[in-house]
Amino acid sequence: MKGISRAETEQKFLFANQVIDSLQNITNVAIINPLPYFFTEDDYSILSLDIASLDRDGDHMSRVGSEWCKPLFEPIYDLYQPQQGASDNP
């Protein structure tokens, strides 16, 4: 069974994505686009992996979905890791 198309998804979230995109020039704001992690090569959504569903309710990721796109977030988390030897007090 195929999920919904990428075009349908982009249309569904058009307004929200326009708001999010308007924030991209603000200092210390990183915009992350998870869509590539959730679509096949023919642009239909991946509804589940062999082990479980990727979404919880159509708008939120399940724990499995969160783990699925973990590589997307790792570079952002790495930016905010405390420096070794850094003091908690300025």
A tleap script that builds the chain and sets N, CA, C and O, in Angstrom:
source leaprc.protein.ff14SB
mol = sequence {
  NMET LYS GLY ILE SER ARG ALA GLU THR GLU
  GLN LYS PHE LEU PHE ALA ASN GLN VAL ILE
  ASP SER LEU GLN ASN ILE THR ASN VAL ALA
  ILE ILE ASN PRO LEU PRO TYR PHE PHE THR
  GLU ASP ASP TYR SER ILE LEU SER LEU ASP
  ILE ALA SER LEU ASP ARG ASP GLY ASP HIE
  MET SER ARG VAL GLY SER GLU TRP CYS LYS
  PRO LEU PHE GLU PRO ILE TYR ASP LEU TYR
  GLN PRO GLN GLN GLY ALA SER ASP ASN CPRO
}
set mol.1.N position { 0.828 -1.185 0.000 }
set mol.1.CA position { 0.000 0.000 0.000 }
set mol.1.C position { 0.874 1.250 0.000 }
set mol.1.O position { 1.814 1.363 0.787 }
set mol.2.N position { 0.556 2.178 -0.883 }
set mol.2.CA position { 1.295 3.436 -0.939 }
set mol.2.C position { 0.674 4.445 0.010 }
set mol.2.O position { -0.535 4.452 0.239 }
set mol.3.N position { 1.523 5.286 0.550 }
set mol.3.CA position { 1.041 6.382 1.381 }
set mol.3.C position { 0.616 7.537 0.483 }
set mol.3.O position { 0.407 7.356 -0.716 }
set mol.4.N position { 0.489 8.722 1.069 }
set mol.4.CA position { 0.116 9.875 0.268 }
set mol.4.C position { 1.341 10.409 -0.458 }
set mol.4.O position { 2.476 10.135 -0.067 }
set mol.5.N position { 1.104 11.166 -1.508 }
set mol.5.CA position { 2.212 11.681 -2.304 }
set mol.5.C position { 2.895 12.844 -1.586 }
set mol.5.O position { 2.332 13.475 -0.692 }
set mol.6.N position { 4.107 13.094 -2.009 }
set mol.6.CA position { 4.855 14.216 -1.444 }
set mol.6.C position { 4.137 15.532 -1.747 }
set mol.6.O position { 4.095 16.427 -0.903 }
set mol.7.N position { 3.574 15.649 -2.951 }
set mol.7.CA position { 2.844 16.865 -3.318 }
set mol.7.C position { 1.651 17.088 -2.394 }
set mol.7.O position { 1.393 18.221 -1.988 }
set mol.8.N position { 0.924 16.030 -2.057 }
set mol.8.CA position { -0.217 16.147 -1.136 }
set mol.8.C position { 0.257 16.591 0.250 }
set mol.8.O position { -0.378 17.424 0.898 }
set mol.9.N position { 1.359 16.034 0.684 }
set mol.9.CA position { 1.905 16.394 1.995 }
set mol.9.C position { 2.332 17.852 2.009 }
set mol.9.O position { 2.031 18.580 2.955 }
set mol.10.N position { 3.031 18.283 0.968 }
set mol.10.CA position { 3.476 19.680 0.901 }
set mol.10.C position { 2.289 20.626 0.895 }
set mol.10.O position { 2.343 21.691 1.511 }
set mol.11.N position { 1.215 20.252 0.206 }
set mol.11.CA position { 0.013 21.087 0.184 }
set mol.11.C position { -0.639 21.132 1.568 }
set mol.11.O position { -1.079 22.192 2.013 }
set mol.12.N position { -0.701 19.998 2.239 }
set mol.12.CA position { -1.310 19.920 3.568 }
set mol.12.C position { -0.609 20.853 4.555 }
set mol.12.O position { -1.260 21.482 5.390 }
set mol.13.N position { 0.711 20.940 4.457 }
set mol.13.CA position { 1.491 21.721 5.409 }
set mol.13.C position { 2.012 23.036 4.819 }
set mol.13.O position { 2.964 23.614 5.343 }
set mol.14.N position { 1.395 23.508 3.733 }
set mol.14.CA position { 1.881 24.698 3.034 }
set mol.14.C position { 1.977 25.906 3.956 }
set mol.14.O position { 3.032 26.535 4.032 }
set mol.15.N position { 0.908 26.240 4.652 }
set mol.15.CA position { 0.927 27.425 5.510 }
set mol.15.C position { 1.963 27.286 6.619 }
set mol.15.O position { 2.752 28.203 6.847 }
set mol.16.N position { 1.968 26.157 7.302 }
set mol.16.CA position { 2.938 25.952 8.393 }
set mol.16.C position { 4.364 26.060 7.876 }
set mol.16.O position { 5.218 26.653 8.534 }
set mol.17.N position { 4.629 25.494 6.708 }
set mol.17.CA position { 5.979 25.552 6.157 }
set mol.17.C position { 6.362 26.963 5.733 }
set mol.17.O position { 7.533 27.334 5.821 }
set mol.18.N position { 5.399 27.755 5.277 }
set mol.18.CA position { 5.694 29.147 4.943 }
set mol.18.C position { 6.090 29.925 6.198 }
set mol.18.O position { 7.015 30.737 6.164 }
set mol.19.N position { 5.399 29.678 7.288 }
set mol.19.CA position { 5.736 30.330 8.562 }
set mol.19.C position { 7.131 29.897 9.011 }
set mol.19.O position { 7.953 30.729 9.396 }
set mol.20.N position { 7.387 28.606 8.959 }
set mol.20.CA position { 8.699 28.090 9.368 }
set mol.20.C position { 9.798 28.651 8.475 }
set mol.20.O position { 10.845 29.068 8.972 }
set mol.21.N position { 9.576 28.665 7.176 }
set mol.21.CA position { 10.584 29.195 6.253 }
set mol.21.C position { 10.881 30.668 6.512 }
set mol.21.O position { 11.999 31.119 6.263 }
set mol.22.N position { 9.919 31.417 6.999 }
set mol.22.CA position { 10.136 32.839 7.269 }
set mol.22.C position { 11.112 33.058 8.433 }
set mol.22.O position { 11.601 34.170 8.632 }
set mol.23.N position { 11.389 32.011 9.190 }
set mol.23.CA position { 12.289 32.114 10.339 }
set mol.23.C position { 13.747 31.820 10.006 }
set mol.23.O position { 14.623 31.979 10.856 }
set mol.24.N position { 14.011 31.393 8.773 }
set mol.24.CA position { 15.346 30.882 8.451 }
set mol.24.C position { 16.470 31.908 8.546 }
set mol.24.O position { 17.631 31.516 8.662 }
set mol.25.N position { 16.177 33.189 8.502 }
set mol.25.CA position { 17.242 34.192 8.579 }
set mol.25.C position { 17.462 34.736 9.980 }
set mol.25.O position { 18.238 35.674 10.167 }
set mol.26.N position { 16.792 34.161 10.957 }
set mol.26.CA position { 16.967 34.587 12.339 }
set mol.26.C position { 18.195 33.885 12.915 }
set mol.26.O position { 18.375 32.681 12.734 }
set mol.27.N position { 19.030 34.645 13.604 }
set mol.27.CA position { 20.227 34.088 14.219 }
set mol.27.C position { 19.861 32.967 15.185 }
set mol.27.O position { 18.896 33.071 15.942 }
set mol.28.N position { 20.644 31.901 15.146 }
set mol.28.CA position { 20.483 30.739 16.025 }
set mol.28.C position { 19.216 29.932 15.768 }
set mol.28.O position { 18.757 29.205 16.649 }
set mol.29.N position { 18.651 30.051 14.581 }
set mol.29.CA position { 17.499 29.242 14.201 }
set mol.29.C position { 17.938 28.300 13.092 }
set mol.29.O position { 18.477 28.739 12.076 }
set mol.30.N position { 17.711 27.023 13.282 }
set mol.30.CA position { 18.027 26.022 12.265 }
set mol.30.C position { 16.717 25.395 11.782 }
set mol.30.O position { 15.913 24.927 12.588 }
set mol.31.N position { 16.515 25.388 10.491 }
set mol.31.CA position { 15.319 24.784 9.907 }
set mol.31.C position { 15.705 23.384 9.433 }
set mol.31.O position { 16.662 23.217 8.677 }
set mol.32.N position { 14.961 22.397 9.878 }
set mol.32.CA position { 15.231 21.008 9.518 }
set mol.32.C position { 14.054 20.488 8.708 }
set mol.32.O position { 12.911 20.556 9.161 }
set mol.33.N position { 14.321 19.975 7.523 }
set mol.33.CA position { 13.269 19.420 6.671 }
set mol.33.C position { 13.327 17.897 6.722 }
set mol.33.O position { 14.228 17.294 6.138 }
set mol.34.N position { 12.375 17.269 7.415 }
set mol.34.CA position { 12.403 15.811 7.544 }
set mol.34.C position { 11.785 15.058 6.360 }
set mol.34.O position { 11.860 13.829 6.323 }
set mol.35.N position { 11.180 15.751 5.398 }
set mol.35.CA position { 10.470 15.056 4.323 }
set mol.35.C position { 11.288 13.998 3.597 }
set mol.35.O position { 10.750 12.927 3.314 }
set mol.36.N position { 12.555 14.235 3.279 }
set mol.36.CA position { 13.299 13.193 2.567 }
set mol.36.C position { 13.364 11.857 3.304 }
set mol.36.O position { 13.505 10.809 2.673 }
set mol.37.N position { 13.264 11.886 4.622 }
set mol.37.CA position { 13.326 10.654 5.403 }
set mol.37.C position { 12.022 9.863 5.361 }
set mol.37.O position { 11.996 8.694 5.747 }
set mol.38.N position { 10.952 10.482 4.902 }
set mol.38.CA position { 9.644 9.855 4.963 }
set mol.38.C position { 9.006 9.572 3.610 }
set mol.38.O position { 7.816 9.264 3.536 }
set mol.39.N position { 9.797 9.677 2.529 }
set mol.39.CA position { 9.258 9.416 1.199 }
set mol.39.C position { 10.154 8.470 0.415 }
set mol.39.O position { 11.378 8.480 0.546 }
set mol.40.N position { 9.501 7.653 -0.406 }
set mol.40.CA position { 10.225 6.713 -1.254 }
set mol.40.C position { 10.780 7.450 -2.466 }
set mol.40.O position { 10.524 8.640 -2.649 }
set mol.41.N position { 11.533 6.745 -3.283 }
set mol.41.CA position { 12.091 7.346 -4.499 }
set mol.41.C position { 11.007 7.807 -5.462 }
set mol.41.O position { 11.233 8.729 -6.246 }
set mol.42.N position { 9.823 7.177 -5.418 }
set mol.42.CA position { 8.732 7.606 -6.292 }
set mol.42.C position { 7.797 8.605 -5.601 }
set mol.42.O position { 6.667 8.812 -6.044 }
set mol.43.N position { 8.274 9.222 -4.515 }
set mol.43.CA position { 7.585 10.311 -3.820 }
set mol.43.C position { 6.271 9.939 -3.151 }
set mol.43.O position { 5.332 10.735 -3.132 }
set mol.44.N position { 6.201 8.733 -2.605 }
set mol.44.CA position { 5.059 8.354 -1.774 }
set mol.44.C position { 5.558 8.129 -0.357 }
set mol.44.O position { 6.664 7.633 -0.142 }
set mol.45.N position { 4.730 8.500 0.598 }
set mol.45.CA position { 5.170 8.445 1.989 }
set mol.45.C position { 5.404 7.012 2.455 }
set mol.45.O position { 4.730 6.069 2.039 }
set mol.46.N position { 6.383 6.898 3.331 }
set mol.46.CA position { 6.675 5.634 3.993 }
set mol.46.C position { 5.809 5.618 5.245 }
set mol.46.O position { 6.014 6.422 6.155 }
set mol.47.N position { 4.857 4.717 5.295 }
set mol.47.CA position { 3.933 4.680 6.427 }
set mol.47.C position { 4.492 3.915 7.611 }
set mol.47.O position { 4.175 4.210 8.763 }
set mol.48.N position { 5.334 2.924 7.314 }
set mol.48.CA position { 5.876 2.131 8.403 }
set mol.48.C position { 7.128 1.414 7.953 }
set mol.48.O position { 7.380 1.246 6.760 }
set mol.49.N position { 7.899 1.000 8.925 }
set mol.49.CA position { 9.014 0.108 8.683 }
set mol.49.C position { 8.508 -1.295 8.996 }
set mol.49.O position { 7.357 -1.457 9.401 }
set mol.50.N position { 9.323 -2.284 8.822 }
set mol.50.CA position { 8.894 -3.643 9.129 }
set mol.50.C position { 8.508 -3.814 10.597 }
set mol.50.O position { 7.731 -4.704 10.941 }
set mol.51.N position { 9.050 -2.964 11.454 }
set mol.51.CA position { 8.827 -3.153 12.888 }
set mol.51.C position { 7.652 -2.354 13.452 }
set mol.51.O position { 7.048 -2.785 14.435 }
set mol.52.N position { 7.309 -1.208 12.865 }
set mol.52.CA position { 6.227 -0.386 13.434 }
set mol.52.C position { 5.911 0.815 12.552 }
set mol.52.O position { 6.622 1.109 11.591 }
set mol.53.N position { 4.833 1.496 12.902 }
set mol.53.CA position { 4.418 2.710 12.208 }
set mol.53.C position { 5.394 3.849 12.512 }
set mol.53.O position { 5.957 3.924 13.604 }
set mol.54.N position { 5.584 4.728 11.533 }
set mol.54.CA position { 6.464 5.882 11.730 }
set mol.54.C position { 5.731 7.076 12.320 }
set mol.54.O position { 6.353 7.981 12.877 }
set mol.55.N position { 4.406 7.078 12.198 }
set mol.55.CA position { 3.678 8.195 12.782 }
set mol.55.C position { 2.722 7.711 13.865 }
set mol.55.O position { 2.303 6.554 13.894 }
set mol.56.N position { 2.399 8.638 14.745 }
set mol.56.CA position { 1.541 8.307 15.875 }
set mol.56.C position { 0.087 8.618 15.555 }
set mol.56.O position { -0.811 7.850 15.899 }
set mol.57.N position { -0.144 9.772 14.881 }
set mol.57.CA position { -1.517 10.185 14.636 }
set mol.57.C position { -1.702 10.968 13.337 }
set mol.57.O position { -2.697 11.679 13.195 }
set mol.58.N position { -0.799 10.860 12.414 }
set mol.58.CA position { -0.911 11.584 11.158 }
set mol.58.C position { -0.154 12.899 11.136 }
set mol.58.O position { 0.182 13.399 10.062 }
set mol.59.N position { 0.121 13.470 12.303 }
set mol.59.CA position { 0.858 14.724 12.389 }
set mol.59.C position { 2.068 14.658 13.315 }
set mol.59.O position { 2.850 15.606 13.384 }
set mol.60.N position { 2.225 13.547 14.025 }
set mol.60.CA position { 3.317 13.406 14.983 }
set mol.60.C position { 4.019 12.073 14.785 }
set mol.60.O position { 3.393 11.058 14.484 }
set mol.61.N position { 5.339 12.100 14.963 }
set mol.61.CA position { 6.113 10.875 14.805 }
set mol.61.C position { 5.964 9.960 16.004 }
set mol.61.O position { 5.803 10.407 17.140 }
set mol.62.N position { 6.022 8.688 15.728 }
set mol.62.CA position { 6.095 7.691 16.798 }
set mol.62.C position { 7.540 7.629 17.279 }
set mol.62.O position { 8.418 8.276 16.709 }
set mol.63.N position { 7.781 6.859 18.313 }
set mol.63.CA position { 9.165 6.659 18.779 }
set mol.63.C position { 10.015 6.064 17.654 }
set mol.63.O position { 11.164 6.462 17.468 }
set mol.64.N position { 9.455 5.115 16.907 }
set mol.64.CA position { 10.176 4.509 15.782 }
set mol.64.C position { 10.466 5.566 14.718 }
set mol.64.O position { 11.561 5.599 14.157 }
set mol.65.N position { 9.489 6.426 14.442 }
set mol.65.CA position { 9.701 7.503 13.478 }
set mol.65.C position { 10.785 8.468 13.916 }
set mol.65.O position { 11.584 8.935 13.103 }
set mol.66.N position { 10.807 8.764 15.212 }
set mol.66.CA position { 11.851 9.640 15.751 }
set mol.66.C position { 13.235 9.024 15.587 }
set mol.66.O position { 14.186 9.707 15.208 }
set mol.67.N position { 13.338 7.743 15.871 }
set mol.67.CA position { 14.623 7.052 15.692 }
set mol.67.C position { 15.013 6.998 14.217 }
set mol.67.O position { 16.194 7.087 13.880 }
set mol.68.N position { 14.022 6.853 13.341 }
set mol.68.CA position { 14.253 6.762 11.893 }
set mol.68.C position { 14.952 8.020 11.373 }
set mol.68.O position { 15.841 7.932 10.526 }
set mol.69.N position { 14.553 9.190 11.879 }
set mol.69.CA position { 15.163 10.423 11.363 }
set mol.69.C position { 16.187 11.024 12.322 }
set mol.69.O position { 16.549 12.193 12.188 }
set mol.70.N position { 16.649 10.245 13.272 }
set mol.70.CA position { 17.677 10.686 14.215 }
set mol.70.C position { 18.914 11.265 13.516 }
set mol.70.O position { 19.450 12.268 13.988 }
set mol.71.N position { 19.392 10.670 12.401 }
set mol.71.CA position { 20.563 11.248 11.738 }
set mol.71.C position { 20.345 12.688 11.260 }
set mol.71.O position { 21.304 13.443 11.097 }
set mol.72.N position { 19.110 13.055 11.041 }
set mol.72.CA position { 18.785 14.418 10.621 }
set mol.72.C position { 19.083 15.423 11.735 }
set mol.72.O position { 19.502 16.548 11.464 }
set mol.73.N position { 18.866 15.017 12.977 }
set mol.73.CA position { 19.018 15.917 14.114 }
set mol.73.C position { 20.409 15.899 14.733 }
set mol.73.O position { 20.782 16.858 15.409 }
set mol.74.N position { 21.175 14.858 14.530 }
set mol.74.CA position { 22.478 14.736 15.186 }
set mol.74.C position { 23.414 15.913 14.940 }
set mol.74.O position { 24.072 16.349 15.884 }
set mol.75.N position { 23.512 16.456 13.718 }
set mol.75.CA position { 24.409 17.619 13.541 }
set mol.75.C position { 23.987 18.827 14.380 }
set mol.75.O position { 24.834 19.592 14.842 }
set mol.76.N position { 22.688 18.996 14.575 }
set mol.76.CA position { 22.210 20.113 15.397 }
set mol.76.C position { 22.580 19.882 16.857 }
set mol.76.O position { 23.066 20.792 17.529 }
set mol.77.N position { 22.351 18.659 17.352 }
set mol.77.CA position { 22.709 18.348 18.735 }
set mol.77.C position { 24.208 18.519 18.963 }
set mol.77.O position { 24.625 18.985 20.024 }
set mol.78.N position { 25.005 18.151 17.989 }
set mol.78.CA position { 26.457 18.274 18.133 }
set mol.78.C position { 26.887 19.726 18.313 }
set mol.78.O position { 27.892 19.994 18.972 }
set mol.79.N position { 26.140 20.664 17.737 }
set mol.79.CA position { 26.479 22.085 17.878 }
set mol.79.C position { 26.311 22.573 19.312 }
set mol.79.O position { 26.961 23.532 19.729 }
set mol.80.N position { 25.444 21.914 20.056 }
set mol.80.CA position { 25.108 22.387 21.391 }
set mol.80.C position { 25.671 21.535 22.515 }
set mol.80.O position { 25.254 21.678 23.665 }
set mol.81.N position { 26.599 20.663 22.208 }
set mol.81.CA position { 27.256 19.862 23.240 }
set mol.81.C position { 28.230 20.758 23.993 }
set mol.81.O position { 28.960 21.538 23.380 }
set mol.82.N position { 28.246 20.652 25.309 }
set mol.82.CA position { 29.199 21.462 26.080 }
set mol.82.C position { 30.638 21.125 25.671 }
set mol.82.O position { 30.970 19.969 25.412 }
set mol.83.N position { 31.458 22.133 25.622 }
set mol.83.CA position { 32.865 21.931 25.309 }
set mol.83.C position { 33.553 21.276 26.501 }
set mol.83.O position { 33.303 21.645 27.649 }
set mol.84.N position { 34.411 20.313 26.229 }
set mol.84.CA position { 35.116 19.618 27.310 }
set mol.84.C position { 35.983 20.610 28.055 }
set mol.84.O position { 36.750 21.359 27.450 }
set mol.85.N position { 35.855 20.610 29.368 }
set mol.85.CA position { 36.638 21.538 30.202 }
set mol.85.C position { 35.990 22.894 30.369 }
set mol.85.O position { 36.503 23.734 31.108 }
set mol.86.N position { 34.866 23.129 29.694 }
set mol.86.CA position { 34.195 24.426 29.820 }
set mol.86.C position { 33.550 24.528 31.194 }
set mol.86.O position { 33.026 23.545 31.719 }
set mol.87.N position { 33.590 25.685 31.753 }
set mol.87.CA position { 33.001 25.935 33.069 }
set mol.87.C position { 31.517 26.233 32.917 }
set mol.87.O position { 31.082 26.780 31.904 }
set mol.88.N position { 30.745 25.867 33.941 }
set mol.88.CA position { 29.325 26.212 33.957 }
set mol.88.C position { 29.126 27.689 34.255 }
set mol.88.O position { 28.068 28.248 33.964 }
set mol.89.N position { 30.135 28.318 34.833 }
set mol.89.CA position { 30.032 29.743 35.180 }
set mol.89.C position { 30.840 30.541 34.178 }
set mol.89.O position { 31.984 30.198 33.880 }
set mol.90.N position { 30.244 31.614 33.651 }
set mol.90.CA position { 30.976 32.463 32.686 }
set mol.90.C position { 32.116 33.211 33.306 }
set mol.90.O position { 32.812 33.956 32.617 }
savepdb mol mol.pdb
quit
